[in-house]
Amino acid sequence: MSLQRKYHIFNRDFICIFLVNFFLYTMFYLSTISCSDYTLNVLGEKTSIAGLVTCVFVVGALFSRIYFGSIVDNINLKKALLIILPCMLLVNILYFFAHTALVLIILRFVSGVFLGACSCVCGAAIARLIPSNKLGVGIGYYALSAILASAIGPFIAIKLDSKGAFFVSFTCALGCIVAAIIAASIFKVRAKRGTAQNSTTSKFSIYSYIEKNCIGVAAVVFLIGGAYGVILAFISVYSNSLNLASAGSLFFGIYAGIALFSRPIAGKIFDKLGADFVVIPSILFFIACLVILAYASNSAMIFLSAMLCALGYGNACSALQSLAVKLAPKHKMGLATSTYFIALDSGLGLSPYFLGTLEPIVGFARIYEIASGIVFVALIVYFIFVMRKEKGFRNSLKEYKARIFQS
């Protein structure tokens, strides 16, 4: 226990994994946006093909997370990164020779497989590095790596693509992978905690790929990820349709700025008061974000929606990832992290297609209204399958009252 009290989150190993994840996601945003624009503007393909280029990346990442989630608790994490990252570098070099949409689609799928594997390994490493009494704040800080990437990557890609400098964007993505390899070569992570119970079982089981203690959390993550996927896919087109293109272009920058300040605070609340005090308000903020976005008529409403998105979706994701790790046995923390990302990727990948098919009928504003309803369902799922299951609804309310009066 004394080791946990003296533990400093910002040690060398934490910073290295933070940097690996930051560079990976910066590469992801650079290559995703530039490949989509490259498909449209250079290869001259239809919008549906550009959407497929994005979709297959998510599918590839999903497949690799399912597989790596089942083995990540039993492998050498550093070696895995130092094998996968150079393979990713090679695939990204091949972007320069992708002169047809088919070749680009294949490369994007393979690149998605490697990114999914790397992020799964990074998540498992972080779960091993951070003591259980600092999971909330630790994962909150770690999640900032992807938040920073979501602001920097799209900004660079959009600037370069507007000048037709697609190959410069691809080169920047290559530089990110090289930086990730350097950071991965420095860090060290201890062997898995606990014993690998049931690791010798040869029978097939769905629980070899999904951590059963995290299914309720995964359902919530899937639903809120689906709502956020609609923002990712359509905020640019939607803001253009409202003649608010400049406001729409600042959406993710504002989101990142607010998240940088709010996530560490939310992490501390998670560690001191519990997940419910973060997840429930965050889901309510996210519902407000989507409703305001649906009725946006000026730049201020777009900006307010971005702020609420950071306080809502951003904090909810961080808290739910911490909760997934906390609910799992120590020897299955990597599997819990994988389960979380499988649910998130599925939501992000599926919702733009299925909700997008409704857009010609109902319009973008109604799509965001529907998304707010999906998040409300996520709140109900959290109450029934996570909060209530863990300690009972009445006991939860009593505990809340006791904590409030104590404070």
C-alpha positions as CSV (number, residue, x, y, z in Angstrom):
1,M,0.0,0.0,0.0
2,S,2.9,2.4,0.7
3,L,4.0,1.9,-2.8
4,Q,0.6,3.1,-4.1
5,R,0.7,6.2,-1.9
6,K,4.2,7.2,-3.2
7,Y,3.3,6.4,-6.8
8,H,3.7,9.4,-9.2
9,I,1.6,9.1,-12.3
10,F,3.9,11.2,-14.6
11,N,6.8,8.7,-14.5
12,R,8.9,7.8,-17.5
13,D,6.9,4.7,-18.5
14,F,3.5,6.6,-18.3
15,I,4.9,9.4,-20.4
16,C,6.2,7.0,-23.0
17,I,2.9,5.2,-23.4
18,F,1.1,8.5,-23.4
19,L,3.3,9.6,-26.3
20,V,2.9,6.3,-28.2
21,N,-0.9,6.7,-28.0
22,F,-0.7,10.4,-28.9
23,F,1.4,9.8,-32.0
24,L,-0.7,6.8,-33.0
25,Y,-3.9,8.8,-32.9
26,T,-2.4,11.9,-34.6
27,M,-1.3,9.5,-37.4
28,F,-4.9,8.1,-37.4
29,Y,-6.5,11.6,-37.9
30,L,-3.9,12.7,-40.4
31,S,-4.2,9.5,-42.6
32,T,-8.0,9.2,-42.2
33,I,-8.8,12.7,-43.3
34,S,-6.2,12.8,-46.0
35,C,-7.1,9.4,-47.4
36,S,-10.7,10.4,-47.7
37,D,-9.9,13.7,-49.4
38,Y,-7.3,11.9,-51.6
39,T,-9.9,9.4,-52.7
40,L,-12.3,12.2,-53.7
41,N,-9.9,14.8,-55.2
42,V,-7.1,12.7,-56.7
43,L,-8.6,9.3,-57.4
44,G,-11.9,10.9,-58.4
45,E,-14.1,8.4,-56.6
46,K,-17.6,8.9,-55.3
47,T,-18.4,10.0,-51.7
48,S,-19.5,6.4,-50.9
49,I,-16.1,5.1,-51.8
50,A,-14.4,7.7,-49.6
51,G,-16.7,6.6,-46.8
52,L,-15.7,3.0,-47.4
53,V,-12.1,4.0,-47.1
54,T,-12.8,5.3,-43.6
55,C,-15.2,2.4,-42.7
56,V,-12.7,-0.4,-43.4
57,F,-10.2,1.1,-41.1
58,V,-12.6,0.9,-38.2
59,V,-13.5,-2.7,-39.2
60,G,-9.8,-3.6,-39.3
61,A,-9.3,-2.1,-35.8
62,L,-12.4,-3.9,-34.5
63,F,-11.1,-7.3,-35.7
64,S,-7.7,-6.8,-34.2
65,R,-9.1,-5.7,-30.8
66,I,-11.2,-8.8,-30.6
67,Y,-8.2,-11.0,-31.2
68,F,-5.6,-9.1,-29.2
69,G,-8.1,-8.6,-26.3
70,S,-8.0,-12.4,-25.8
71,I,-4.2,-12.6,-25.7
72,V,-3.0,-9.2,-24.5
73,D,-2.8,-10.3,-20.8
74,N,-0.4,-13.1,-21.7
75,I,2.1,-11.3,-24.0
76,N,5.2,-9.1,-23.7
77,L,3.7,-5.7,-24.3
78,K,6.9,-3.9,-25.2
79,K,7.9,-6.6,-27.8
80,A,4.4,-6.5,-29.3
81,L,4.6,-2.8,-29.9
82,L,8.1,-3.0,-31.4
83,I,6.9,-5.6,-33.8
84,I,3.5,-4.0,-34.8
85,L,4.7,-0.4,-35.1
86,P,7.3,-1.1,-37.8
87,C,4.7,-3.1,-39.7
88,M,2.4,-0.1,-39.5
89,L,5.2,2.1,-40.8
90,L,5.6,-0.1,-43.9
91,V,1.9,0.0,-44.6
92,N,1.8,3.8,-44.4
93,I,4.8,4.0,-46.8
94,L,2.6,2.1,-49.3
95,Y,0.1,5.0,-49.3
96,F,2.4,6.8,-51.6
97,F,1.9,4.1,-54.2
98,A,-1.9,3.7,-53.8
99,H,-3.1,4.7,-57.3
100,T,-6.5,2.9,-57.1
101,A,-9.3,3.0,-54.6
102,L,-9.1,-0.8,-54.1
103,V,-5.4,-0.7,-53.1
104,L,-6.1,2.2,-50.7
105,I,-9.0,0.3,-49.2
106,I,-6.8,-2.8,-48.6
107,L,-4.1,-0.6,-47.0
108,R,-6.6,1.1,-44.8
109,F,-8.0,-2.2,-43.5
110,V,-4.5,-3.5,-42.7
111,S,-3.5,-0.2,-41.1
112,G,-6.7,-0.4,-39.0
113,V,-5.7,-3.9,-37.8
114,F,-2.3,-2.6,-36.7
115,L,-3.7,0.5,-34.9
116,G,-6.3,-1.6,-33.1
117,A,-3.6,-3.9,-31.9
118,C,-1.3,-1.1,-30.8
119,S,-4.0,0.8,-28.9
120,C,-5.1,-2.5,-27.2
121,V,-1.5,-3.1,-26.1
122,C,-1.2,0.6,-24.9
123,G,-4.4,0.3,-22.9
124,A,-3.2,-2.9,-21.2
125,A,0.2,-1.3,-20.4
126,I,-1.5,1.7,-18.8
127,A,-3.8,-0.6,-16.7
128,R,-0.7,-2.4,-15.4
129,L,1.2,0.8,-14.7
130,I,-1.5,2.7,-12.7
131,P,-2.4,1.6,-9.1
132,S,-6.0,0.8,-8.5
133,N,-6.5,3.7,-6.2
134,K,-5.5,6.1,-9.0
135,L,-7.2,4.5,-12.0
136,G,-9.7,7.3,-12.5
137,V,-7.2,10.2,-12.6
138,G,-4.5,8.1,-14.3
139,I,-6.7,7.0,-17.2
140,G,-8.1,10.5,-17.4
141,Y,-4.6,11.9,-18.0
142,Y,-3.8,9.1,-20.4
143,A,-7.0,9.8,-22.4
144,L,-5.8,13.3,-23.0
145,S,-3.3,11.8,-25.5
146,A,-6.1,11.0,-27.9
147,I,-7.8,14.3,-27.1
148,L,-4.7,16.3,-28.1
149,A,-4.4,14.2,-31.2
150,S,-8.0,14.9,-32.1
151,A,-7.3,18.6,-32.2
152,I,-3.8,18.6,-33.8
153,G,-4.3,15.8,-36.4
154,P,-7.4,17.2,-38.1
155,F,-6.0,20.7,-38.1
156,I,-2.8,19.7,-39.9
157,A,-4.6,17.4,-42.3
158,I,-7.3,19.9,-43.3
159,K,-4.6,22.7,-43.8
160,L,-2.5,20.4,-46.0
161,D,-5.4,18.9,-47.9
162,S,-6.7,22.4,-48.7
163,K,-3.5,23.0,-50.6
164,G,-3.5,19.6,-52.2
165,A,-0.5,18.5,-50.2
166,F,-1.7,15.0,-49.5
167,F,1.7,13.4,-49.7
168,V,3.0,15.9,-47.1
169,S,0.2,14.8,-44.8
170,F,1.2,11.1,-45.4
171,T,4.8,12.0,-44.6
172,C,3.7,13.7,-41.3
173,A,1.8,10.5,-40.5
174,L,5.0,8.5,-41.1
175,G,6.9,10.8,-38.8
176,C,4.3,10.1,-36.0
177,I,4.9,6.4,-36.3
178,V,8.6,6.8,-36.1
179,A,8.2,8.9,-33.0
180,A,5.9,6.2,-31.5
181,I,8.6,3.6,-32.2
182,I,11.2,5.7,-30.3
183,A,8.8,6.1,-27.3
184,A,7.9,2.4,-27.3
185,S,11.6,1.4,-27.2
186,I,12.1,3.4,-24.0
187,F,9.3,2.3,-21.8
188,K,9.2,-0.7,-19.5
189,V,6.1,-2.5,-18.1
190,R,6.0,-5.1,-15.4
191,A,4.5,-8.6,-15.9
192,K,0.8,-9.0,-15.6
193,R,-0.8,-8.7,-12.1
194,G,-2.3,-11.7,-10.6
195,T,-2.4,-15.2,-12.0
196,A,-3.7,-16.2,-15.4
197,Q,-6.7,-18.1,-14.2
198,N,-8.5,-20.2,-16.8
199,S,-5.7,-19.4,-19.2
200,T,-5.2,-23.1,-19.9
201,T,-8.8,-23.7,-20.9
202,S,-8.9,-24.7,-24.5
203,K,-12.7,-24.7,-24.9
204,F,-14.0,-21.9,-27.0
205,S,-15.9,-19.2,-25.1
206,I,-17.1,-15.8,-26.0
207,Y,-15.6,-14.7,-22.7
208,S,-12.2,-15.4,-24.1
209,Y,-12.7,-12.2,-26.2
210,I,-15.1,-10.2,-24.0
211,E,-14.7,-9.6,-20.3
212,K,-18.1,-10.6,-18.8
213,N,-17.9,-8.2,-15.9
214,C,-17.7,-5.3,-18.3
215,I,-20.7,-6.1,-20.6
216,G,-23.0,-3.5,-19.0
217,V,-20.3,-0.9,-19.3
218,A,-19.7,-2.0,-22.9
219,A,-23.4,-1.5,-23.8
220,V,-23.3,2.0,-22.5
221,V,-20.1,2.8,-24.4
222,F,-21.5,1.3,-27.6
223,L,-24.6,3.6,-27.4
224,I,-22.7,6.9,-26.5
225,G,-20.0,6.0,-29.1
226,G,-22.8,5.7,-31.7
227,A,-24.0,9.1,-30.9
228,Y,-20.5,10.6,-31.1
229,G,-19.9,8.8,-34.4
230,V,-22.7,10.9,-35.9
231,I,-21.0,14.1,-34.7
232,L,-17.6,12.9,-36.2
233,A,-19.2,12.0,-39.5
234,F,-21.6,14.8,-40.2
235,I,-20.6,17.9,-38.2
236,S,-18.7,19.4,-41.1
237,V,-21.5,18.9,-43.6
238,Y,-24.2,19.9,-41.1
239,S,-22.4,23.2,-40.1
240,N,-21.9,23.9,-43.8
241,S,-25.7,23.5,-44.4
242,L,-26.3,26.0,-41.7
243,N,-23.8,28.5,-43.2
244,L,-21.7,28.0,-40.0
245,A,-18.7,26.3,-41.6
246,S,-16.2,28.3,-39.6
247,A,-17.9,27.4,-36.4
248,G,-18.0,23.8,-37.4
249,S,-14.3,23.8,-38.1
250,L,-13.6,24.9,-34.5
251,F,-15.8,22.3,-32.9
252,F,-13.1,19.7,-32.2
253,G,-10.6,22.4,-31.2
254,I,-13.0,23.7,-28.5
255,Y,-13.8,20.1,-27.5
256,A,-10.1,19.3,-27.0
257,G,-9.5,22.5,-25.1
258,I,-12.3,21.9,-22.6
259,A,-11.4,18.2,-22.3
260,L,-7.8,19.0,-21.4
261,F,-9.1,20.8,-18.2
262,S,-12.1,18.7,-17.4
263,R,-10.8,15.1,-17.7
264,P,-8.2,15.3,-14.9
265,I,-10.9,16.8,-12.6
266,A,-13.4,14.1,-13.5
267,G,-10.7,11.5,-12.8
268,K,-10.2,12.8,-9.3
269,I,-13.9,12.8,-8.7
270,F,-14.0,9.2,-10.0
271,D,-11.3,8.1,-7.5
272,K,-12.8,9.9,-4.5
273,L,-16.6,9.5,-5.0
274,G,-17.0,6.7,-7.6
275,A,-18.0,6.3,-11.2
276,D,-21.6,7.3,-10.8
277,F,-20.7,10.9,-9.9
278,V,-18.9,11.2,-13.2
279,V,-20.9,9.0,-15.6
280,I,-24.4,10.2,-14.8
281,P,-23.7,14.0,-15.1
282,S,-21.6,13.4,-18.2
283,I,-24.3,11.5,-20.0
284,L,-26.7,14.3,-19.2
285,F,-24.3,16.9,-20.5
286,F,-23.9,14.8,-23.7
287,I,-27.7,14.7,-24.2
288,A,-27.8,18.5,-23.9
289,C,-24.9,18.7,-26.4
290,L,-26.9,16.8,-29.0
291,V,-30.1,18.7,-28.4
292,I,-28.4,22.1,-28.8
293,L,-26.6,20.8,-31.9
294,A,-30.0,19.7,-33.4
295,Y,-31.4,23.2,-32.9
296,A,-28.2,25.2,-33.7
297,S,-28.9,28.4,-35.5
298,N,-25.7,30.4,-34.7
299,S,-22.0,29.9,-33.9
300,A,-22.5,30.3,-30.2
301,M,-24.8,27.3,-30.1
302,I,-22.2,25.2,-32.0
303,F,-19.5,26.3,-29.6
304,L,-21.7,25.5,-26.5
305,S,-22.4,22.1,-28.0
306,A,-18.7,21.5,-28.4
307,M,-18.1,22.4,-24.7
308,L,-20.9,20.1,-23.5
309,C,-19.6,17.4,-25.7
310,A,-16.2,17.5,-23.9
311,L,-17.9,17.6,-20.5
312,G,-20.3,14.9,-21.6
313,Y,-18.9,12.3,-24.1
314,G,-15.3,13.0,-23.2
315,N,-15.6,12.6,-19.4
316,A,-18.0,9.7,-19.8
317,C,-15.6,7.7,-22.0
318,S,-12.7,8.2,-19.6
319,A,-14.8,7.2,-16.6
320,L,-16.3,4.2,-18.3
321,Q,-12.8,3.0,-19.4
322,S,-11.6,3.3,-15.8
323,L,-14.7,1.5,-14.5
324,A,-14.3,-1.4,-17.0
325,V,-10.7,-1.9,-15.7
326,K,-11.9,-1.7,-12.1
327,L,-14.7,-4.2,-12.5
328,A,-12.4,-6.8,-14.2
329,P,-10.2,-9.3,-12.3
330,K,-6.6,-8.1,-12.2
331,H,-5.4,-10.8,-14.6
332,K,-8.0,-9.6,-17.1
333,M,-7.4,-5.9,-17.2
334,G,-6.2,-6.1,-20.7
335,L,-9.3,-8.0,-21.8
336,A,-11.4,-5.4,-20.1
337,T,-9.7,-2.6,-22.0
338,S,-10.2,-4.5,-25.2
339,T,-13.9,-5.0,-24.5
340,Y,-14.3,-1.3,-23.9
341,F,-12.7,-0.4,-27.2
342,I,-14.6,-3.1,-29.1
343,A,-17.8,-1.5,-27.9
344,L,-16.6,2.0,-28.7
345,D,-15.3,1.1,-32.2
346,S,-18.5,-0.7,-33.0
347,G,-20.6,2.3,-32.0
348,L,-18.4,4.8,-33.9
349,G,-18.2,2.6,-37.0
350,L,-21.9,1.5,-37.3
351,S,-23.8,4.6,-36.4
352,P,-22.8,6.9,-39.3
353,Y,-23.9,4.3,-41.8
354,F,-27.3,3.4,-40.2
355,L,-28.3,6.8,-39.0
356,G,-26.8,8.3,-42.2
357,T,-29.4,6.3,-44.3
358,L,-32.1,8.3,-42.5
359,E,-30.7,11.7,-43.3
360,P,-32.3,12.1,-46.8
361,I,-35.7,11.4,-45.1
362,V,-35.4,13.4,-41.8
363,G,-32.4,15.7,-42.2
364,F,-29.3,16.2,-40.1
365,A,-31.1,18.1,-37.3
366,R,-33.4,15.1,-36.6
367,I,-30.4,12.8,-36.8
368,Y,-28.9,14.6,-33.8
369,E,-32.3,14.4,-32.0
370,I,-32.3,10.7,-32.5
371,A,-28.8,10.5,-31.3
372,S,-29.8,12.3,-28.1
373,G,-32.5,9.7,-27.6
374,I,-29.8,6.9,-28.0
375,V,-27.8,8.6,-25.3
376,F,-30.8,8.7,-23.0
377,V,-31.2,4.9,-23.6
378,A,-27.5,4.6,-22.5
379,L,-28.4,6.4,-19.2
380,I,-31.2,3.9,-18.6
381,V,-28.8,1.0,-19.4
382,Y,-26.3,2.4,-17.0
383,F,-28.9,2.6,-14.2
384,I,-30.2,-0.9,-14.7
385,F,-27.1,-3.0,-15.7
386,V,-24.2,-1.1,-14.1
387,M,-25.2,1.1,-11.2
388,R,-28.2,-0.9,-9.9
389,K,-26.5,-4.3,-10.5
390,E,-23.4,-3.3,-8.6
391,K,-24.9,-2.1,-5.4
392,G,-28.7,-1.7,-5.7
393,F,-30.5,1.4,-6.6
394,R,-31.8,2.3,-3.1
395,N,-28.4,1.7,-1.6
396,S,-26.9,4.0,-4.2
397,L,-29.2,6.8,-3.3
398,K,-28.5,6.3,0.4
399,E,-24.8,6.4,-0.3
400,Y,-25.2,9.6,-2.3
401,K,-27.1,11.3,0.5
402,A,-24.5,10.2,3.1
403,R,-21.6,11.5,1.0
404,I,-23.4,14.8,0.4
405,F,-24.1,15.4,4.1
406,Q,-20.5,14.4,5.0
407,S,-19.1,16.9,2.6
